Every structure is written in structure tokens, then in C-alpha cells.
Amino acid sequence: MARVIVDVMLKPEILDAQGQAIARALPRLGFSGVSAVRQGKRFEVDLEGPADEAALSDVRKMAETLLANTVIEDYTVTVES
């Protein structure tokens, strides 16, 4: 059994309103030294078998068709060690 992580983030050119709201709230909560925040999503996909190239290809298809809106989001697929 393998676990594959799919991280989804807004593309750099897309305004991240939620990240900006978090960045503005941090000083009010006593946190300093943060210049920017970007908000994203993380998916943990547990595979029944090994994380071979065929399985990773399927996970990439999942990301492109369901997990990420590829018009405004980028994604990365990594195998958790």
C-alpha cells in the first residue's frame, strides 16, 4: 500500500483572496514577520498497490479531472515515503 499526496495551489497569477485575508489577520493575532500567505488544498490518496508509474498516471488523471481546476490551479503529485 502506498500513499500519494496531491497538493493543489492557485496559479501564481490568480488572486488568492483567502491567503490575503489570512495574512492580514496574522498581525492582529500577534504573529509578525509574515510577508505573504497562499492557501491551497492537500489530498492524500491511499493506493491498494504500489505507487508505480501506472498508478501515478491514474492519480494525475484524478487531479486533472476532479481534484484541481487546472484553469486556475496547479497541482503536484508526490509519493509519501
C-alpha positions in Angstrom: 0.0 0.0 0.0 1.3 3.4 -0.9 0.2 7.0 -0.2 0.3 9.6 -2.8 0.0 13.3 -2.0 -1.7 15.7 -4.4 -1.1 19.4 -3.5 -3.3 21.9 -5.3 -2.5 25.6 -5.3 -3.8 28.6 -7.1 -1.6 29.6 -10.0 0.7 32.5 -9.1 -1.2 34.9 -11.4 -4.5 34.2 -9.7 -5.5 36.4 -6.8 -5.6 34.4 -3.5 -8.2 36.3 -1.5 -8.3 33.8 1.3 -4.5 33.8 1.6 -4.6 37.6 1.7 -7.2 37.6 4.4 -5.1 35.2 6.5 -2.0 37.4 6.0 -4.0 40.4 7.2 -5.3 38.5 10.3 -1.9 37.2 11.5 -0.6 40.5 12.9 -3.9 41.0 14.8 -3.3 37.6 16.4 0.2 38.5 17.4 2.2 36.9 14.6 4.8 39.1 12.8 7.3 38.6 10.1 4.9 37.1 7.5 5.0 38.9 4.2 2.5 36.7 2.2 0.3 33.6 2.6 -1.1 31.4 -0.2 -3.8 29.0 0.6 -4.2 25.5 -1.0 -5.6 22.0 -0.7 -3.9 18.7 0.1 -5.3 15.3 -0.9 -3.9 12.0 0.5 -4.7 9.2 -1.8 -4.1 5.7 -0.5 -3.4 3.1 -3.2 -4.2 -0.5 -2.9 -0.9 -1.5 -4.6 2.5 0.1 -5.2 2.9 3.7 -6.5 4.3 2.6 -9.8 4.1 4.7 -13.0 0.7 3.4 -14.0 -0.8 4.3 -10.6 0.8 7.7 -10.6 -0.6 8.3 -14.0 -4.0 7.5 -12.7 -3.6 9.9 -9.8 -2.5 12.6 -12.2 -5.7 12.0 -14.2 -7.7 12.2 -10.9 -6.0 15.6 -10.2 -6.7 16.9 -13.7 -10.4 15.8 -13.8 -11.6 16.2 -10.2 -9.1 17.4 -7.6 -7.9 20.6 -9.4 -9.4 23.2 -11.6 -6.5 23.3 -14.0 -7.7 26.7 -15.4 -6.8 28.4 -12.2 -4.9 25.8 -10.1 -1.6 23.9 -10.4 -1.0 20.6 -8.7 1.9 18.4 -7.7 1.9 14.6 -7.2 4.4 13.1 -4.8 4.7 9.7 -3.2 4.9 9.9 0.6 7.8 8.0 2.0 
